[in-house]
C-alpha cells in the first residue's frame, strides 16, 4: 500500500478530485495548509503599511491507495494540478505499512 501526500493550489482541488475519481480512487482527506517555497510569497498593503506574506495558502490532499494504483494516481494528480507556474505543488509517496477500518476491524488493503 502507498500513502500519497499532494500539496496543491486551492483552486485546483475539483480537478484533482475528478481526476482521481476517474482512476477509481473515491476517497481522500483534504486539509488547508500554508507553505513557503520557491513561490516566495508576496507583499500586501494594509492601512497604509506594506507587509510581506511569506506563507501562501495551499491544500494538502492525502490518499491511501493500493500499489497497483500508484502510477495512475500520480499521473492524475500531476495532470490535474499543473498550471505550469511556480507553486503548483509537490506529491510525496510513502510506504503504508498497515491500515485498519475502525468500524469493521478490516486490515490492509481490505481496509482501504
MOPAC internal coordinates of N, CA, C and O (Angstrom, degrees):
PM7 1SCF
backbone

  N    0.0000 0     0.00 0     0.00 0    0    0    0
  C    1.4523 1     0.00 0     0.00 0    1    0    0
  C    1.5189 1   108.84 1     0.00 0    2    1    0
  O    1.2310 1   120.69 1   -27.69 1    3    2    1
  N    1.3126 1   116.29 1   152.31 1    3    2    1
  C    1.4603 1   122.96 1   179.19 1    5    3    2
  C    1.5222 1   109.37 1  -126.80 1    6    5    3
  O    1.2310 1   121.45 1   -26.33 1    7    6    5
  N    1.3202 1   114.83 1   153.67 1    7    6    5
  C    1.4582 1   122.12 1   177.03 1    9    7    6
  C    1.5173 1   106.99 1  -123.29 1   10    9    7
  O    1.2310 1   120.24 1   -62.32 1   11   10    9
  N    1.3229 1   117.15 1   117.68 1   11   10    9
  C    1.4596 1   122.11 1  -179.71 1   13   11   10
  C    1.5150 1   109.81 1  -100.95 1   14   13   11
  O    1.2310 1   121.14 1   -45.12 1   15   14   13
  N    1.3167 1   115.42 1   134.88 1   15   14   13
  C    1.4588 1   122.16 1   172.70 1   17   15   14
  C    1.5224 1   106.24 1  -121.27 1   18   17   15
  O    1.2310 1   120.58 1   -64.83 1   19   18   17
  N    1.3184 1   116.49 1   115.17 1   19   18   17
  C    1.4623 1   121.44 1   179.58 1   21   19   18
  C    1.5207 1   108.71 1  -113.41 1   22   21   19
  O    1.2310 1   120.84 1   -50.99 1   23   22   21
  N    1.3223 1   116.00 1   129.01 1   23   22   21
  C    1.4629 1   122.04 1   174.02 1   25   23   22
  C    1.5277 1   106.04 1  -104.69 1   26   25   23
  O    1.2310 1   120.51 1   -63.81 1   27   26   25
  N    1.3327 1   116.63 1   116.19 1   27   26   25
  C    1.4626 1   120.65 1  -173.33 1   29   27   26
  C    1.5205 1   111.17 1  -131.42 1   30   29   27
  O    1.2310 1   121.11 1   -12.35 1   31   30   29
  N    1.3318 1   115.48 1   167.65 1   31   30   29
  C    1.4561 1   120.86 1   173.89 1   33   31   30
  C    1.5305 1   108.29 1   -72.09 1   34   33   31
  O    1.2310 1   120.12 1   -39.56 1   35   34   33
  N    1.3335 1   117.37 1   140.44 1   35   34   33
  C    1.4699 1   120.46 1  -174.97 1   37   35   34
  C    1.5322 1   114.69 1   -56.67 1   38   37   35
  O    1.2310 1   119.88 1   143.72 1   39   38   37
  N    1.3135 1   117.83 1   -36.28 1   39   38   37
  C    1.4663 1   119.34 1  -175.13 1   41   39   38
  C    1.5229 1   112.96 1   -77.68 1   42   41   39
  O    1.2310 1   119.60 1   177.95 1   43   42   41
  N    1.3419 1   118.37 1    -2.05 1   43   42   41
  C    1.4616 1   121.73 1   178.24 1   45   43   42
  C    1.5346 1   112.59 1   -98.79 1   46   45   43
  O    1.2310 1   119.84 1  -176.37 1   47   46   45
  N    1.3287 1   117.91 1     3.63 1   47   46   45
  C    1.4599 1   120.73 1  -175.42 1   49   47   46
  C    1.5313 1   112.85 1   -59.85 1   50   49   47
  O    1.2310 1   119.65 1   132.17 1   51   50   49
  N    1.3106 1   118.28 1   -47.83 1   51   50   49
  C    1.4696 1   119.98 1  -177.98 1   53   51   50
  C    1.5236 1   111.51 1   -60.45 1   54   53   51
  O    1.2310 1   120.16 1   140.24 1   55   54   53
  N    1.3266 1   117.30 1   -39.76 1   55   54   53
  C    1.4570 1   120.56 1   179.05 1   57   55   54
  C    1.5272 1   111.08 1   -64.75 1   58   57   55
  O    1.2310 1   120.61 1   138.48 1   59   58   57
  N    1.3370 1   116.44 1   -41.52 1   59   58   57
  C    1.4655 1   120.68 1   178.82 1   61   59   58
  C    1.5214 1   110.02 1   -65.86 1   62   61   59
  O    1.2310 1   120.16 1   136.17 1   63   62   61
  N    1.3156 1   117.29 1   -43.83 1   63   62   61
  C    1.4699 1   121.22 1   179.38 1   65   63   62
  C    1.5258 1   110.87 1   -60.17 1   66   65   63
  O    1.2310 1   120.09 1   134.43 1   67   66   65
  N    1.3185 1   117.43 1   -45.57 1   67   66   65
  C    1.4640 1   121.10 1  -179.92 1   69   67   66
  C    1.5238 1   111.32 1   -66.00 1   70   69   67
  O    1.2310 1   120.05 1   140.69 1   71   70   69
  N    1.3360 1   117.51 1   -39.31 1   71   70   69
  C    1.4598 1   120.57 1   179.87 1   73   71   70
  C    1.5215 1   111.19 1   -65.48 1   74   73   71
  O    1.2310 1   120.29 1   139.32 1   75   74   73
  N    1.3312 1   117.04 1   -40.68 1   75   74   73
  C    1.4603 1   120.17 1   177.49 1   77   75   74
  C    1.5248 1   111.03 1   -67.88 1   78   77   75
  O    1.2310 1   120.02 1   143.14 1   79   78   77
  N    1.3200 1   117.56 1   -36.86 1   79   78   77
  C    1.4632 1   120.81 1   177.62 1   81   79   78
  C    1.5171 1   111.18 1   -61.89 1   82   81   79
  O    1.2310 1   120.46 1   141.27 1   83   82   81
  N    1.3283 1   116.72 1   -38.73 1   83   82   81
  C    1.4602 1   120.72 1   177.95 1   85   83   82
  C    1.5222 1   111.80 1   -64.32 1   86   85   83
  O    1.2310 1   120.14 1   154.97 1   87   86   85
  N    1.3393 1   117.34 1   -25.03 1   87   86   85
  C    1.4706 1   122.33 1   177.60 1   89   87   86
  C    1.5257 1   111.41 1   -86.25 1   90   89   87
  O    1.2310 1   119.96 1   178.25 1   91   90   89
  N    1.3175 1   117.68 1    -1.75 1   91   90   89
  C    1.4538 1   120.98 1  -179.61 1   93   91   90
  C    1.5126 1   113.87 1    90.30 1   94   93   91
  O    1.2310 1   120.21 1  -167.37 1   95   94   93
  N    1.3317 1   117.21 1    12.63 1   95   94   93
  C    1.4608 1   121.54 1   178.97 1   97   95   94
  C    1.5210 1   107.55 1  -100.15 1   98   97   95
  O    1.2310 1   120.63 1   -69.73 1   99   98   97
  N    1.3309 1   116.41 1   110.27 1   99   98   97
  C    1.4595 1   122.22 1  -173.50 1  101   99   98
  C    1.5191 1   113.09 1  -107.12 1  102  101   99
  O    1.2310 1   119.58 1  -168.43 1  103  102  101
  N    1.3165 1   118.41 1    11.57 1  103  102  101
  C    1.4644 1   120.17 1  -175.55 1  105  103  102
  C    1.5239 1   109.62 1  -135.73 1  106  105  103
  O    1.2310 1   120.94 1   -35.77 1  107  106  105
  N    1.3204 1   115.81 1   144.23 1  107  106  105
  C    1.4610 1   121.49 1   175.54 1  109  107  106
  C    1.5125 1   108.98 1  -167.66 1  110  109  107
  O    1.2310 1   121.30 1   -19.91 1  111  110  109
  N    1.3121 1   115.11 1   160.09 1  111  110  109
  C    1.4560 1   122.08 1   173.09 1  113  111  110
  C    1.5171 1   106.88 1  -119.49 1  114  113  111
  O    1.2310 1   120.56 1   -45.11 1  115  114  113
  N    1.3317 1   116.53 1   134.89 1  115  114  113
  C    1.4604 1   120.90 1  -178.02 1  117  115  114
  C    1.5249 1   108.60 1  -124.78 1  118  117  115
  O    1.2310 1   121.00 1   -47.28 1  119  118  117
  N    1.3417 1   115.69 1   132.72 1  119  118  117
  C    1.4648 1   122.22 1   177.71 1  121  119  118
  C    1.5207 1   109.20 1  -128.88 1  122  121  119
  O    1.2310 1   121.09 1   -35.42 1  123  122  121
  N    1.3192 1   115.52 1   144.58 1  123  122  121
  C    1.4598 1   119.93 1   173.19 1  125  123  122
  C    1.5193 1   107.89 1   -83.55 1  126  125  123
  O    1.2310 1   120.63 1   -52.43 1  127  126  125
  N    1.3357 1   116.40 1   127.57 1  127  126  125
  C    1.4546 1   121.89 1  -179.98 1  129  127  126
  C    1.5268 1   108.93 1  -133.88 1  130  129  127
  O    1.2310 1   120.89 1    -8.21 1  131  130  129
  N    1.3071 1   115.90 1   171.79 1  131  130  129
  C    1.4620 1   121.53 1   174.00 1  133  131  130
  C    1.5110 1   107.91 1  -125.22 1  134  133  131
  O    1.2310 1   120.63 1   -35.31 1  135  134  133
  N    1.3215 1   116.40 1   144.69 1  135  134  133
  C    1.4518 1   119.38 1  -176.72 1  137  135  134
  C    1.5139 1   112.94 1  -140.61 1  138  137  135
  O    1.2310 1   122.05 1   -18.53 1  139  138  137
  N    1.3125 1   113.67 1   161.47 1  139  138  137
  C    1.4571 1   121.73 1   179.70 1  141  139  138
  C    1.5232 1   107.54 1  -136.14 1  142  141  139
  O    1.2310 1   120.38 1   -51.00 1  143  142  141
  N    1.3113 1   116.87 1   129.00 1  143  142  141
  C    1.4597 1   121.06 1  -179.79 1  145  143  142
  C    1.5061 1   110.08 1  -162.21 1  146  145  143
  O    1.2310 1   120.75 1    38.54 1  147  146  145
  N    1.3124 1   116.17 1  -141.46 1  147  146  145
  C    1.4674 1   121.07 1  -178.02 1  149  147  146
  C    1.5236 1   113.15 1   -63.78 1  150  149  147
  O    1.2310 1   120.66 1   157.07 1  151  150  149
  N    1.3132 1   116.34 1   -22.93 1  151  150  149
  C    1.4618 1   120.22 1  -178.88 1  153  151  150
  C    1.5320 1   111.07 1   -66.37 1  154  153  151
  O    1.2310 1   119.92 1   152.85 1  155  154  153
  N    1.3096 1   117.76 1   -27.15 1  155  154  153
  C    1.4633 1   126.56 1   171.38 1  157  155  154
  C    1.5103 1   116.60 1    67.20 1  158  157  155
  O    1.2310 1   119.16 1   177.66 1  159  158  157
  N    1.3189 1   119.21 1    -2.34 1  159  158  157
  C    1.4561 1   119.34 1   179.12 1  161  159  158
  C    1.5183 1   112.16 1    81.91 1  162  161  159
  O    1.2310 1   121.00 1    16.51 1  163  162  161
  N    1.3210 1   115.69 1  -163.49 1  163  162  161
  C    1.4557 1   121.75 1  -179.61 1  165  163  162
  C    1.5262 1   109.09 1  -157.86 1  166  165  163
  O    1.2310 1   120.78 1    -9.66 1  167  166  165
  N    1.3334 1   116.12 1   170.34 1  167  166  165
  C    1.4627 1   119.34 1   178.23 1  169  167  166
  C    1.5256 1   109.08 1  -108.02 1  170  169  167
  O    1.2310 1   121.23 1   -30.87 1  171  170  169
  N    1.3315 1   115.24 1   149.13 1  171  170  169
  C    1.4552 1   121.53 1   178.86 1  173  171  170
  C    1.5124 1   109.57 1  -131.38 1  174  173  171
  O    1.2310 1   121.10 1   -22.62 1  175  174  173
  N    1.3189 1   115.49 1   157.38 1  175  174  173
  C    1.4533 1   122.02 1   178.97 1  177  175  174
  C    1.5187 1   108.19 1  -107.79 1  178  177  175
  O    1.2310 1   120.42 1   -54.47 1  179  178  177
  N    1.3351 1   116.81 1   125.53 1  179  178  177
  C    1.4544 1   121.34 1   179.54 1  181  179  178
  C    1.5194 1   108.59 1  -135.79 1  182  181  179
  O    1.2310 1   120.39 1   -61.02 1  183  182  181
  N    1.3456 1   116.87 1   118.98 1  183  182  181
  C    1.4683 1   123.28 1  -178.91 1  185  183  182
  C    1.5205 1   112.41 1    50.07 1  186  185  183
  O    1.2310 1   121.72 1  -137.16 1  187  186  185
  N    1.3213 1   114.32 1    42.84 1  187  186  185
  C    1.4597 1   119.92 1   175.75 1  189  187  186
  C    1.5127 1   115.25 1    83.92 1  190  189  187
  O    1.2310 1   119.49 1   174.60 1  191  190  189
  N    1.3176 1   118.57 1    -5.40 1  191  190  189
  C    1.4629 1   121.52 1   179.17 1  193  191  190
  C    1.5171 1   109.81 1  -110.72 1  194  193  191
  O    1.2310 1   121.60 1   -41.78 1  195  194  193
  N    1.3121 1   114.53 1   138.22 1  195  194  193
  C    1.4581 1   119.68 1   177.76 1  197  195  194
  C    1.5247 1   109.13 1   -94.29 1  198  197  195
  O    1.2310 1   120.73 1   -44.07 1  199  198  197
  N    1.3098 1   116.21 1   135.93 1  199  198  197
  C    1.4482 1   119.59 1   176.81 1  201  199  198
  C    1.5305 1   109.53 1  -139.25 1  202  201  199
  O    1.2310 1   121.21 1   -24.76 1  203  202  201
  N    1.3266 1   115.30 1   155.24 1  203  202  201
  C    1.4576 1   122.81 1  -175.07 1  205  203  202
  C    1.5282 1   110.72 1   -92.98 1  206  205  203
  O    1.2310 1   120.65 1   -49.64 1  207  206  205
  N    1.3324 1   116.37 1   130.36 1  207  206  205
  C    1.4665 1   123.22 1   173.28 1  209  207  206
  C    1.5260 1   106.19 1  -100.88 1  210  209  207
  O    1.2310 1   120.43 1   -77.71 1  211  210  209
  N    1.3385 1   116.79 1   102.29 1  211  210  209
  C    1.4560 1   120.43 1  -177.88 1  213  211  210
  C    1.5272 1   112.30 1   -85.87 1  214  213  211
  O    1.2310 1   120.44 1   136.48 1  215  214  213
  N    1.3135 1   116.76 1   -43.52 1  215  214  213
  C    1.4582 1   120.91 1  -176.63 1  217  215  214
  C    1.5283 1   109.21 1   -93.15 1  218  217  215
  O    1.2310 1   121.26 1   -59.60 1  219  218  217
  N    1.3187 1   115.20 1   120.40 1  219  218  217
  C    1.4549 1   120.57 1  -176.84 1  221  219  218
  C    1.5282 1   110.59 1  -100.94 1  222  221  219
  O    1.2310 1   120.05 1   -31.13 1  223  222  221
  N    1.3317 1   117.52 1   148.87 1  223  222  221
  C    1.4640 1   120.37 1  -179.46 1  225  223  222
  C    1.5240 1   111.59 1   -68.20 1  226  225  223
  O    1.2310 1   121.01 1   -44.96 1  227  226  225
  N    1.3147 1   115.68 1   135.04 1  227  226  225
  C    1.4613 1   123.71 1   177.19 1  229  227  226
  C    1.5172 1   107.98 1  -139.42 1  230  229  227
  O    1.2310 1   120.55 1    -7.81 1  231  230  229
  N    1.3131 1   116.56 1   172.19 1  231  230  229
  C    1.4576 1   122.30 1   172.87 1  233  231  230
  C    1.5148 1   108.58 1  -118.57 1  234  233  231
  O    1.2310 1   120.95 1   -39.87 1  235  234  233
  N    1.3151 1   115.78 1   140.13 1  235  234  233
  C    1.4701 1   122.27 1   175.34 1  237  235  234
  C    1.5242 1   106.54 1  -107.54 1  238  237  235
  O    1.2310 1   121.03 1   -64.30 1  239  238  237
  N    1.3205 1   115.63 1   115.70 1  239  238  237
  C    1.4579 1   122.64 1  -179.76 1  241  239  238
  C    1.5227 1   107.22 1  -105.98 1  242  241  239
  O    1.2310 1   120.45 1   -56.02 1  243  242  241
  N    1.3274 1   116.75 1   123.98 1  243  242  241
  C    1.4648 1   121.80 1  -179.31 1  245  243  242
  C    1.5127 1   109.01 1  -116.11 1  246  245  243
  O    1.2310 1   120.91 1   -47.93 1  247  246  245
  N    1.3452 1   115.87 1   132.07 1  247  246  245
  C    1.4539 1   121.05 1  -177.37 1  249  247  246
  C    1.5228 1   108.94 1  -140.25 1  250  249  247
  O    1.2310 1   120.56 1   -51.68 1  251  250  249
  N    1.3340 1   116.53 1   128.32 1  251  250  249
  C    1.4584 1   121.91 1   172.71 1  253  251  250
  C    1.5282 1   107.16 1   -98.82 1  254  253  251
  O    1.2310 1   120.53 1   -51.73 1  255  254  253
  N    1.3422 1   116.59 1   128.27 1  255  254  253
  C    1.4654 1   120.12 1  -175.28 1  257  255  254
  C    1.5218 1   110.76 1  -136.58 1  258  257  255
  O    1.2310 1   121.31 1   -14.54 1  259  258  257
  N    1.3130 1   115.11 1   165.46 1  259  258  257
  C    1.4508 1   121.47 1   173.03 1  261  259  258
  C    1.5288 1   108.30 1   -78.55 1  262  261  259
  O    1.2310 1   120.13 1   -26.09 1  263  262  261
  N    1.3248 1   117.36 1   153.91 1  263  262  261
  C    1.4651 1   121.76 1  -177.34 1  265  263  262
  C    1.5276 1   112.56 1   -54.52 1  266  265  263
  O    1.2310 1   120.34 1   142.18 1  267  266  265
  N    1.3329 1   116.96 1   -37.82 1  267  266  265
  C    1.4599 1   121.12 1  -177.09 1  269  267  266
  C    1.5244 1   112.82 1   -67.02 1  270  269  267
  O    1.2310 1   119.85 1   159.44 1  271  270  269
  N    1.3100 1   117.89 1   -20.56 1  271  270  269
  C    1.4653 1   122.07 1  -178.01 1  273  271  270
  C    1.5254 1   112.82 1   -87.58 1  274  273  271
  O    1.2310 1   119.69 1   174.30 1  275  274  273
  N    1.3198 1   118.20 1    -5.70 1  275  274  273
  C    1.4646 1   121.46 1  -170.39 1  277  275  274
  C    1.5181 1   112.92 1   -58.72 1  278  277  275
  O    1.2310 1   119.85 1   125.30 1  279  278  277
  N    1.3213 1   117.89 1   -54.70 1  279  278  277
  C    1.4637 1   120.35 1  -175.70 1  281  279  278
  C    1.5257 1   112.08 1   -60.63 1  282  281  279
  O    1.2310 1   120.51 1   135.98 1  283  282  281
  N    1.3427 1   116.64 1   -44.02 1  283  282  281
  C    1.4628 1   119.91 1   178.98 1  285  283  282
  C    1.5215 1   111.81 1   -63.91 1  286  285  283
  O    1.2310 1   120.35 1   138.58 1  287  286  285
  N    1.3377 1   116.94 1   -41.42 1  287  286  285
  C    1.4672 1   120.70 1  -179.32 1  289  287  286
  C    1.5213 1   111.29 1   -65.72 1  290  289  287
  O    1.2310 1   120.14 1   136.28 1  291  290  289
  N    1.3264 1   117.33 1   -43.72 1  291  290  289
  C    1.4625 1   120.45 1   178.58 1  293  291  290
  C    1.5241 1   111.20 1   -62.13 1  294  293  291
  O    1.2310 1   120.50 1   134.87 1  295  294  293
  N    1.3169 1   116.66 1   -45.13 1  295  294  293
  C    1.4687 1   120.19 1   179.33 1  297  295  294
  C    1.5257 1   111.03 1   -63.03 1  298  297  295
  O    1.2310 1   120.31 1   139.43 1  299  298  297
  N    1.3235 1   117.01 1   -40.57 1  299  298  297
  C    1.4643 1   120.71 1  -179.46 1  301  299  298
  C    1.5209 1   111.60 1   -64.77 1  302  301  299
  O    1.2310 1   120.46 1   134.07 1  303  302  301
  N    1.3246 1   116.73 1   -45.93 1  303  302  301
  C    1.4683 1   119.98 1   179.81 1  305  303  302
  C    1.5207 1   110.41 1   -64.46 1  306  305  303
  O    1.2310 1   120.90 1   134.64 1  307  306  305
  N    1.3211 1   115.88 1   -45.36 1  307  306  305
  C    1.4680 1   119.68 1  -178.65 1  309  307  306
  C    1.5308 1   110.97 1   -60.77 1  310  309  307
  O    1.2310 1   120.51 1   135.00 1  311  310  309
  N    1.3120 1   116.63 1   -45.00 1  311  310  309
  C    1.4624 1   121.35 1  -179.08 1  313  311  310
  C    1.5308 1   111.23 1   -66.02 1  314  313  311
  O    1.2310 1   120.07 1   136.43 1  315  314  313
  N    1.3226 1   117.47 1   -43.57 1  315  314  313
  C    1.4593 1   121.27 1  -174.40 1  317  315  314
  C    1.5272 1   113.37 1   -76.66 1  318  317  315
  O    1.2310 1   119.88 1   149.17 1  319  318  317
  N    1.3270 1   117.83 1   -30.83 1  319  318  317
  C    1.4656 1   120.82 1  -175.76 1  321  319  318
  C    1.5228 1   112.99 1   -89.78 1  322  321  319
  O    1.2310 1   119.89 1   166.27 1  323  322  321
  N    1.3101 1   117.81 1   -13.73 1  323  322  321
  C    1.4702 1   121.04 1  -174.07 1  325  323  322
  C    1.5175 1   111.98 1   -72.67 1  326  325  323
  O    1.2310 1   121.26 1   -50.94 1  327  326  325
  N    1.3449 1   115.20 1   129.06 1  327  326  325
  C    1.4624 1   122.48 1   170.33 1  329  327  326
  C    1.5238 1   110.32 1  -120.07 1  330  329  327
  O    1.2310 1   120.73 1   176.80 1  331  330  329
  N    1.3360 1   116.22 1    -3.20 1  331  330  329
  C    1.4626 1   124.64 1  -179.14 1  333  331  330
  C    1.5265 1   112.67 1    63.79 1  334  333  331
  O    1.2310 1   120.47 1  -149.44 1  335  334  333
  N    1.3348 1   116.70 1    30.56 1  335  334  333
  C    1.4541 1   121.51 1   173.80 1  337  335  334
  C    1.5293 1   108.41 1  -126.80 1  338  337  335
  O    1.2310 1   120.88 1   -18.28 1  339  338  337
  N    1.3135 1   115.92 1   161.72 1  339  338  337
  C    1.4622 1   120.17 1   177.98 1  341  339  338
  C    1.5213 1   108.87 1   -60.65 1  342  341  339
  O    1.2310 1   120.68 1   -41.99 1  343  342  341
  N    1.3196 1   116.31 1   138.01 1  343  342  341
  C    1.4560 1   121.23 1   178.59 1  345  343  342
  C    1.5100 1   114.19 1    97.73 1  346  345  343
  O    1.2310 1   119.73 1  -169.57 1  347  346  345
  N    1.3452 1   118.12 1    10.43 1  347  346  345
  C    1.4680 1   120.76 1   178.65 1  349  347  346
  C    1.5191 1   111.86 1   -63.03 1  350  349  347
  O    1.2310 1   120.05 1   152.03 1  351  350  349
  N    1.3257 1   117.52 1   -27.97 1  351  350  349
  C    1.4524 1   120.04 1   174.11 1  353  351  350
  C    1.5125 1   113.78 1   117.61 1  354  353  351
  O    1.2310 1   121.27 1    12.82 1  355  354  353
  N    1.3201 1   115.18 1  -167.18 1  355  354  353
  C    1.4604 1   123.22 1  -177.16 1  357  355  354
  C    1.5195 1   108.80 1  -144.84 1  358  357  355
  O    1.2310 1   121.27 1   -20.62 1  359  358  357
  N    1.3392 1   115.19 1   159.38 1  359  358  357
  C    1.4593 1   121.67 1   172.03 1  361  359  358
  C    1.5204 1   107.16 1  -126.92 1  362  361  359
  O    1.2310 1   120.76 1   -50.57 1  363  362  361
  N    1.3150 1   116.15 1   129.43 1  363  362  361
  C    1.4583 1   122.05 1   177.70 1  365  363  362
  C    1.5232 1   108.21 1  -112.80 1  366  365  363
  O    1.2310 1   120.91 1   -41.28 1  367  366  365
  N    1.3386 1   115.86 1   138.72 1  367  366  365
  C    1.4624 1   121.73 1  -179.55 1  369  367  366
  C    1.5236 1   108.13 1  -116.37 1  370  369  367
  O    1.2310 1   120.89 1   -55.59 1  371  370  369
  N    1.3293 1   115.90 1   124.41 1  371  370  369
  C    1.4628 1   121.17 1   178.54 1  373  371  370
  C    1.5215 1   109.20 1  -122.37 1  374  373  371
  O    1.2310 1   120.79 1   -29.58 1  375  374  373
  N    1.3175 1   116.09 1   150.42 1  375  374  373
  C    1.4592 1   120.30 1   171.99 1  377  375  374
  C    1.5156 1   108.68 1   -73.99 1  378  377  375
  O    1.2310 1   120.88 1   -44.24 1  379  378  377
  N    1.3170 1   115.92 1   135.76 1  379  378  377
  C    1.4552 1   122.07 1   179.08 1  381  379  378
  C    1.5205 1   107.33 1  -109.76 1  382  381  379
  O    1.2310 1   120.85 1   -67.77 1  383  382  381
  N    1.3112 1   115.98 1   112.23 1  383  382  381
  C    1.4562 1   120.08 1  -174.13 1  385  383  382
  C    1.5152 1   113.58 1   -77.52 1  386  385  383
  O    1.2310 1   119.75 1   143.71 1  387  386  385
  N    1.3098 1   118.07 1   -36.29 1  387  386  385
  C    1.4621 1   120.24 1  -176.46 1  389  387  386
  C    1.5178 1   109.69 1  -153.31 1  390  389  387
  O    1.2310 1   121.34 1   -30.82 1  391  390  389
  N    1.3148 1   115.04 1   149.18 1  391  390  389
  C    1.4615 1   122.15 1   173.20 1  393  391  390
  C    1.5240 1   106.96 1  -138.43 1  394  393  391
  O    1.2310 1   120.41 1   -37.21 1  395  394  393
  N    1.3201 1   116.82 1   142.79 1  395  394  393
  C    1.4594 1   121.76 1  -179.96 1  397  395  394
  C    1.5204 1   108.19 1  -133.17 1  398  397  395
  O    1.2310 1   120.51 1   -53.78 1  399  398  397
  N    1.3231 1   116.62 1   126.22 1  399  398  397
  C    1.4572 1   120.77 1   172.55 1  401  399  398
  C    1.5222 1   106.54 1   -85.35 1  402  401  399
  O    1.2310 1   120.47 1   -65.54 1  403  402  401
  N    1.3004 1   116.70 1   114.46 1  403  402  401
  C    1.4554 1   122.28 1  -172.99 1  405  403  402
  C    1.5321 1   111.70 1   -61.13 1  406  405  403
  O    1.2310 1   120.09 1   137.44 1  407  406  405
  N    1.3109 1   117.43 1   -42.56 1  407  406  405
  C    1.4669 1   121.36 1  -175.63 1  409  407  406
  C    1.5254 1   112.40 1   -60.54 1  410  409  407
  O    1.2310 1   120.14 1   137.25 1  411  410  409
  N    1.3493 1   117.34 1   -42.75 1  411  410  409
  C    1.4681 1   120.11 1  -173.13 1  413  411  410
  C    1.5263 1   113.98 1  -110.29 1  414  413  411
  O    1.2310 1   120.28 1   164.54 1  415  414  413
  N    1.3266 1   117.07 1   -15.46 1  415  414  413
  C    1.4522 1   120.05 1  -177.08 1  417  415  414
  C    1.5209 1   113.74 1    82.87 1  418  417  415
  O    1.2310 1   120.02 1  -174.86 1  419  418  417
  N    1.3338 1   117.57 1     5.14 1  419  418  417
  C    1.4629 1   120.91 1   178.16 1  421  419  418
  C    1.5180 1   109.77 1   -62.04 1  422  421  419
  O    1.2310 1   120.80 1   -32.26 1  423  422  421
  N    1.3299 1   116.07 1   147.74 1  423  422  421
  C    1.4631 1   121.02 1  -177.75 1  425  423  422
  C    1.5213 1   110.61 1  -127.84 1  426  425  423
  O    1.2310 1   121.79 1   -20.54 1  427  426  425
  N    1.3330 1   114.18 1   159.46 1  427  426  425
  C    1.4583 1   120.73 1   176.86 1  429  427  426
  C    1.5140 1   112.01 1    69.55 1  430  429  427
  O    1.2310 1   120.59 1    33.36 1  431  430  429
  N    1.3379 1   116.47 1  -146.64 1  431  430  429
  C    1.4604 1   120.93 1  -177.26 1  433  431  430
  C    1.5247 1   112.01 1   -63.14 1  434  433  431
  O    1.2310 1   119.77 1   153.84 1  435  434  433
  N    1.3391 1   118.04 1   -26.16 1  435  434  433
  C    1.4624 1   120.40 1   176.15 1  437  435  434
  C    1.5200 1   111.71 1   -63.05 1  438  437  435
  O    1.2310 1   120.20 1   152.51 1  439  438  437
  N    1.3253 1   117.23 1   -27.49 1  439  438  437
  C    1.4584 1   121.58 1  -179.48 1  441  439  438
  C    1.5267 1   112.06 1   -77.13 1  442  441  439
  O    1.2310 1   120.63 1   160.33 1  443  442  441
  N    1.3224 1   116.41 1   -19.67 1  443  442  441
  C    1.4623 1   119.28 1   179.50 1  445  443  442
  C    1.5070 1   109.88 1   -74.47 1  446  445  443
  O    1.2310 1   120.10 1   180.00 1  447  446  445

